[in-house]
Amino acid sequence: MYPWERIVPNQDSTLRIIHEAYKRGHEVSITHPTHLTIRNSLTYSLCKTILLTEPITSKPQKLYKNAVFSSSMIALREFDVIFMRSNPPLDGLVLNFLDSIKDDVFIINAIDGLREANNKIYTAAYYDPSSELIPTTHVSKNLDYLLRIIKESDKDKMILKPLDGYGGSGVIIIEKSAMQNIRSLLDFYINGNKGSSNYVILQEYIEGAEKGDVRVLMLNGKPIGALRRVPTAGDVRSNISAGGTVEKYKLTKTDKLLCEKIGQKLVRDGIYYAGLDLINGKLIEINVMSPGTITDINRLNNVKIQEKILDYLEAVVEQRKTLKEDFRAENLFDHAEIKD
């Protein structure tokens, strides 16, 4: 996950998941991608195991305040679950480290799923030729091509954003009325880093976007909570980290149909926990790394989303143990038959 010191205790979603795990008697260790190592062909990480100095209470903030840590190198195959909660962009080498244990530990989200879905190309590449689910989207670093797309669009507005951004960083509206500035703007987004060029996303502007978007948390292909994020006056970004506010929201019939279709693909791809961003019934983005909003959804609906997450994780771990036991028993039986 991101560094423990960066947690905002009253708001943090990861802290709610950790707290719920301890309420159920589980042990939690946290680590960071930079702490991964391989020793004797096994993947280890320098982990900080949270030690409880006082009985667990109903307040995650108290767990955060009182937590002390025991640091040690731990073989990652010893865990039941590895929950990926790092912020984008994802270092692809992290997934290479985890490849060696993906059959031993339940990793959420799955390694192959994260490889495919850890940036915004995953959404853009979803097959939707009639743009019923996803607004028309272009991903490129070719400045002339992007300029042509803007000029040929029958809409006056489009959304421009960096491929690897998160939390609303770099999301802007471009308008044909300011065409004389767009080439310079695209050049900055694409060639801003000296020595390398960056992909950008150019996306159809959805009417109503100025009123905000809907964040839906998906677990095992199904929605488990939602809210509306409303941008501050004069800002297109509705992300909470960018100053947006939140409102209670009930999924519409169109939203539910979209979640069902997208959810099926997410599970097929090994994306078991994700945040969908919707505007007017269309999918804008999928966050597969560290979707937040658990605390706000809980508060607005008097629920505890983290309970559903831990219920799911416990069920998966129990199922995996049962399958392993059945596999061992079957192998023993086969071996006995051969021996006889």
C-alpha positions in Angstrom: 0.0 0.0 0.0 1.0 3.7 0.1 3.0 4.7 3.2 1.2 4.3 6.5 2.1 7.9 7.4 0.0 9.3 4.5 -3.2 7.8 5.8 -5.9 10.3 6.7 -7.6 8.3 9.6 -11.0 9.8 9.3 -11.3 9.1 5.6 -9.0 6.3 4.5 -10.5 3.2 2.9 -7.5 0.9 3.4 -7.6 1.6 7.1 -11.3 0.5 7.2 -10.3 -2.8 5.6 -7.4 -3.4 8.0 -9.6 -2.5 11.0 -12.3 -5.0 9.9 -9.6 -7.7 9.5 -8.4 -7.2 13.1 -12.0 -7.2 14.4 -12.3 -10.7 13.0 -9.0 -11.9 14.6 -6.8 -11.8 11.5 -3.2 -10.5 11.4 -2.3 -7.8 9.0 1.1 -6.8 7.6 1.7 -3.9 5.3 4.5 -3.4 2.8 5.5 -1.2 -0.2 6.6 -2.3 -3.7 10.2 -1.0 -3.0 10.6 -3.6 -0.2 10.1 -6.6 -2.5 13.1 -9.0 -2.9 13.8 -12.5 -4.1 15.8 -14.9 -2.0 16.5 -18.5 -3.0 13.9 -18.2 -5.7 11.2 -17.1 -3.2 9.6 -13.7 -3.1 10.0 -11.9 0.2 9.1 -8.4 1.4 10.2 -6.3 4.4 6.8 -6.2 6.1 5.5 -4.2 9.0 3.1 -6.3 11.1 0.6 -4.3 13.1 0.7 -5.1 16.8 -2.3 -4.4 18.9 -1.4 -2.7 22.2 -5.0 -2.3 23.3 -8.3 -4.3 22.6 -9.8 -3.5 19.2 -12.6 -0.9 19.3 -15.2 0.1 16.8 -13.1 3.1 15.7 -10.5 2.6 12.9 -8.9 5.9 13.9 -8.0 4.5 17.3 -6.3 1.5 15.6 -4.3 4.0 13.5 -3.3 6.1 16.6 -2.3 3.1 18.7 -0.6 0.9 16.1 2.9 -0.2 16.7 4.8 -2.4 14.2 7.1 -5.4 14.2 9.3 -5.4 11.0 10.7 -8.5 9.4 11.3 -10.2 6.1 8.4 -12.5 5.3 7.9 -14.9 2.4 4.8 -13.6 0.7 3.6 -17.2 0.1 2.9 -17.4 3.8 -0.1 -15.0 3.6 -3.6 -16.0 2.8 -4.4 -12.8 1.0 -2.4 -10.0 -0.6 -4.5 -6.9 -1.1 -3.0 -4.5 -3.6 -3.6 -0.9 -2.5 -0.8 1.1 -4.1 -1.6 4.3 -6.0 -1.1 4.4 -9.8 1.0 4.2 -11.8 1.9 0.6 -11.2 5.6 -0.5 -11.6 5.3 -3.6 -13.9 8.3 -5.2 -12.1 6.1 -5.5 -9.0 4.0 -8.0 -10.9 7.0 -10.0 -11.9 7.9 -10.4 -8.2 4.4 -11.6 -7.5 4.2 -14.0 -10.4 6.1 -16.6 -8.4 3.4 -16.8 -5.6 0.2 -16.2 -7.5 -0.8 -19.9 -7.2 -0.1 -19.9 -3.5 -1.8 -16.7 -2.3 -5.1 -15.1 -3.3 -4.0 -11.7 -4.8 -6.7 -9.1 -5.2 -6.6 -8.0 -7.9 -5.1 -10.9 -9.8 -1.6 -10.3 -11.4 -2.7 -10.8 -15.0 -5.7 -8.6 -14.4 -3.6 -5.8 -13.0 -1.2 -6.1 -16.0 -4.1 -5.5 -18.3 -6.2 -3.0 -16.3 -3.8 -0.9 -14.3 -4.1 2.1 -16.6 -6.9 3.8 -18.6 -6.2 1.9 -21.8 -8.2 -1.0 -20.2 -11.4 1.1 -20.4 -10.7 2.6 -23.7 -10.1 -0.8 -25.3 -13.4 -2.3 -24.1 -15.2 -3.5 -27.2 -18.2 -1.1 -27.5 -18.4 -0.1 -31.2 -21.7 1.8 -30.8 -20.5 3.7 -27.7 -23.4 2.5 -25.6 -21.4 1.9 -22.5 -18.3 4.0 -23.0 -17.9 7.5 -24.5 -15.9 7.6 -27.7 -12.3 7.6 -26.6 -8.9 8.0 -28.3 -5.5 7.1 -26.8 -2.5 8.4 -28.6 0.8 10.4 -28.3 0.6 11.5 -32.0 -0.1 15.3 -31.8 -1.3 15.7 -35.4 -3.7 12.8 -35.1 -5.2 14.2 -31.9 -5.6 17.6 -33.4 -7.5 16.1 -36.4 -9.8 14.2 -34.0 -10.6 17.4 -32.2 -11.3 19.3 -35.5 -13.5 16.5 -36.9 -15.5 16.1 -33.8 -19.1 17.3 -34.0 -19.0 18.4 -30.4 -17.5 21.7 -29.1 -16.1 20.1 -26.0 -13.8 17.1 -25.2 -12.1 15.8 -22.1 -8.3 15.6 -22.1 -6.3 13.7 -19.4 -3.0 11.9 -19.0 -3.0 8.1 -19.3 -1.4 7.4 -15.9 -3.1 10.1 -13.9 -5.3 9.5 -10.8 -7.3 11.5 -8.3 -8.4 13.9 -11.1 -4.8 15.0 -11.8 -4.5 16.7 -15.2 -8.1 16.3 -16.2 -9.3 19.3 -18.3 -12.0 20.3 -20.8 -10.8 21.6 -24.2 -13.0 23.6 -26.5 -12.9 24.3 -30.2 -13.4 27.9 -29.5 -9.8 27.9 -28.0 -8.4 25.9 -30.9 -5.4 28.3 -31.2 -4.2 27.1 -27.8 -4.8 23.4 -28.2 -1.7 22.5 -30.1 0.5 24.0 -27.4 -1.6 22.2 -24.7 -1.3 18.8 -26.4 2.5 19.4 -26.8 2.8 20.1 -23.1 0.8 16.9 -22.1 2.7 14.7 -24.6 6.2 16.1 -24.4 6.3 17.7 -21.0 8.9 15.2 -19.7 12.1 15.8 -21.5 13.5 12.8 -23.2 10.2 10.9 -23.3 6.7 11.3 -24.6 3.4 10.5 -22.9 0.2 9.0 -24.0 -2.9 11.1 -23.5 -6.6 10.3 -23.5 -9.1 12.4 -25.6 -12.6 11.5 -24.7 -16.1 12.6 -25.8 -17.6 15.1 -23.3 -20.7 13.7 -21.7 -23.5 16.2 -21.1 -24.0 16.6 -17.3 -20.4 16.0 -16.5 -20.3 19.5 -14.9 -22.7 18.1 -12.2 -20.2 15.4 -11.2 -19.9 11.6 -11.6 -20.9 8.4 -9.8 -18.4 6.2 -8.1 -19.5 2.6 -7.8 -17.5 0.0 -5.8 -17.6 -3.4 -7.4 -16.8 -6.7 -5.6 -16.7 -10.0 -7.5 -18.5 -8.4 -10.4 -21.3 -6.8 -8.5 -21.9 -3.3 -7.1 -21.7 -3.1 -3.3 -22.0 0.7 -2.9 -22.2 4.0 -4.7 -22.2 7.7 -4.2 -22.3 10.9 -6.4 -19.2 13.1 -6.4 -19.8 16.8 -7.1 -17.1 19.1 -8.3 -16.4 22.4 -6.7 -17.6 25.5 -8.6 -15.5 26.2 -11.7 -13.8 22.7 -11.7 -14.6 19.8 -14.0 -13.0 17.3 -11.6 -15.3 15.7 -9.1 -12.6 13.6 -7.3 -12.7 14.0 -3.5 -8.9 14.5 -3.6 -9.4 17.4 -5.9 -11.9 19.2 -3.6 -15.2 17.5 -4.7 -18.0 16.8 -2.3 -20.2 13.7 -2.1 -23.9 12.9 -2.1 -26.0 9.9 -1.5 -26.8 8.1 -4.8 -29.1 5.2 -5.8 -28.1 3.3 -8.9 -30.5 3.6 -11.8 -31.7 0.8 -14.0 -29.2 1.9 -16.6 -26.4 2.0 -14.1 -27.2 -1.5 -12.9 -27.2 -2.9 -16.4 -23.8 -1.3 -17.1 -22.4 -2.7 -13.9 -23.7 -6.1 -14.8 -22.0 -6.1 -18.2 -18.7 -4.5 -17.0 -18.7 -6.8 -13.9 -18.7 -9.9 -16.0 -15.6 -8.8 -17.8 -13.9 -7.7 -14.6 -14.3 -11.1 -13.0 -13.1 -12.8 -16.2 -10.0 -10.7 -16.1 -9.3 -11.3 -12.5 -10.4 -7.8 -11.3 -12.4 -8.7 -8.2 -12.4 -5.3 -6.5 -12.7 -2.0 -8.5 -14.1 1.4 -8.6 -16.2 2.4 -11.6 -16.7 6.1 -12.5 -20.0 6.7 -14.4 -21.5 9.8 -15.9 -25.1 9.6 -17.3 -25.0 5.9 -17.5 -21.6 5.7 -19.3 -18.4 4.2 -18.0 -15.6 6.8 -17.8 -12.9 5.1 -15.8 -12.1 1.9 -13.9 -9.8 2.2 -10.8 -8.3 -1.2 -10.1 -5.4 -0.1 -7.8 -6.8 1.6 -4.7 -10.4 2.8 -5.1 -11.5 4.8 -2.1 -14.9 6.2 -1.0 -15.6 3.4 1.5 -15.9 5.8 4.4 -18.2 8.2 2.6 -20.5 5.4 1.3 -20.7 4.0 4.8 -21.6 7.4 6.2 -24.2 8.2 3.6 -25.9 4.8 3.7 -25.3 3.7 7.3 -23.5 0.6 6.1 -20.0 -1.0 6.4 -18.6 -1.8 3.0 -15.5 -3.3 4.6 -17.6 -6.1 6.1 -18.7 -7.2 2.6 -15.0 -7.2 1.5 -13.8 -9.3 4.4 -16.8 -11.7 4.0 -15.7 -12.2 0.4 -12.0 -12.6 1.3 -12.7 -15.2 4.0 -15.0 -17.2 1.7 -12.3 -17.2 -1.0 -9.6 -18.4 1.4 -11.9 -21.1 2.8 -12.7 -22.3 -0.7 -9.1 -22.4 -1.7 -8.2 -24.4 1.4 -11.0 -26.9 0.7 -9.8 -27.3 -2.9 -6.3 -27.9 -1.8 -7.4 -30.5 0.8 -9.5 -32.3 -1.9 -6.6 -32.2 -4.3 -4.3 -33.7 -1.7 -6.8 -36.4 -0.8 -7.3 -37.3 -4.5 -3.6 -37.6 -5.1 -3.2 -39.8 -2.0 -6.0 -42.0 -3.2 -4.5 -42.3 -6.7 -1.1 -43.1 -5.2 -2.6 -45.8 -3.0 -4.2 -47.4 -6.1 -1.0 -47.3 -8.0 0.9 -48.8 -5.1 -1.7 -51.7 -4.7 
